[in-house]
Amino acid sequence: MIKTLKKLFGGINLTWPKLIISAIVAGILTAVIAMIPELHYTSFNAITVTLEVWILFGIIIIMNSKSNIDSALKCFVFFSDFSTAGLSDSSTF
């Protein structure tokens, strides 16, 4: 258990491709969980409505980055949504 925690908080070689893939997977997983009605009143739905899970993702990114600027850029990329990049049309929501 301790080895796993040490690996998670500082032992992961968090490259840009790994970060982008993990952001996509987290987004897809969150969307799927939010759309399944059977999960709305369970603890699985916590990732879609609470901030604590996303703060944990940010801490993991910061702890596994090489420098301050690297962690800031990786957090920005991980948490940026498609509307800031001009990839979605917000008028459809």
N, C-alpha and C positions, 0 to 999 in steps of 0.2 A: 504494500500500500504506500509506504513512504517513497519507494523508488518511482512509483507511478506519479505521485505528486511532484517529486523533484523533476521528473521528465516533463510534466505538464507545465510547470512554472519555471522555465528556463532551460530546458533540455531539448526543445524542439527546434529544428533548423527550419524556421518559418520563412520560406522563400516567397517571392511574389506570386508565382503560379499556384503554390499551395494555398496562399491567402485568398486568391480570387476563386479557386475551386471551393474552398470552405465557405466563402460568402455566398456563392451560388447554391451550394447544398443547404446551408442554413435558411436561405430564402425559400427554397422549394419545400423544405421540411416544414417551415412555419406556415406556408400557404396551405399545404396539404392538411396539416393538423387543424388549421382554422376552418377548413371547408367540411370536415367530417362532423356531422351533427352529434354522433354518439360520444364524441370527445369534448363537447362544449362544457360539461360540468365535471370534468375530471382534472387531475393534476397535469395531464399531457397538454392541456390548453394553456398552461402557465407561460409557455414560451411566446404565445401570441398576445398576452395581455399584461405581463409584468415586465418591469425593467431589470430585475435582478439577474436574469439569465443573460441579457445582453451586456450588462456591466461585467459579468464574469468573462464573456467573450473578449471584451476590451482589455481586461486585466491580463488574460492569457496572451493576447497579441502584444501588449506592452512588455510583459515579462520575457517574451521570446524574440524581441527585436534587438538589433545590434547597437542602435544609438537612439537618441531622443528624436531626431528628425525622422529616422526610419520608423519608429513606433507611431509618431504623429501621422505620417503619410499612410502607413498601413491601416491605422484606425479610421482615417478619413475614407480610404478606399473601401474598407469592409462595411462601414456604416452609411456610406452614401447611397442614396436611392436613385432609381433611374430618372426621376423627374429632374434632378439637378444636372443630369448629363444630357437632357433633352431627348431621352429615348422613349418617353411615354407622353401621352396626351392627357393632361389632367382634366380636360373638359369632359372626358367620358366618365369620370367618377362622380 
